[in-house]
Amino acid sequence: MIHHATEENATNKQQLEKFDMEFVKISFKMMSQLVFTANYLHIPGLVTLLCQTIAGKIKKKSIKADRRIFNITNDYTPLSGKIRTN
């Protein structure tokens, strides 16, 4: 009985992982909105999944790419940008 339950749990986990991989194939804008919604509704598993996915998408990206992804305007002057990097 325990052996069967372990196999069933492994199968369920694989199915859940497959579902998660398909679920996060959404636009970045939708994913951002879902993070805020899941956080507001206190759904920690969904917040974690979405945040990990977003982190994976921006991992090893340049600052310019991150700004483009998050729609952040670079308002540093050349001097303040130079000071910031030193």
Steps between C-alpha positions, in 0.01 A plus 500: 500500500777745589690408182193576289446832675861600434465420129174693485660802670789492252256487209295786644815705553606443138155599376506814715846596373382450142194717570719770658730506195202548269331751733794741504508524120317830522598857424723685741228758558248230595757331724568827682129556556460145628784548751322799652166318499640181653677703767181691581303174521774338714584214261868446586554204266388704200703803607809280530444335161451831323790676673734211420389514138557876481841461665590237242398733217717789621795292619826608335332781309652845467368799690363637173314176433356497854383859457333408173332193655367694800433818300733708721625835372868573551487843661864509608711778354834386355680633810269335754515176301880511512497568876254213551725248325812603693 
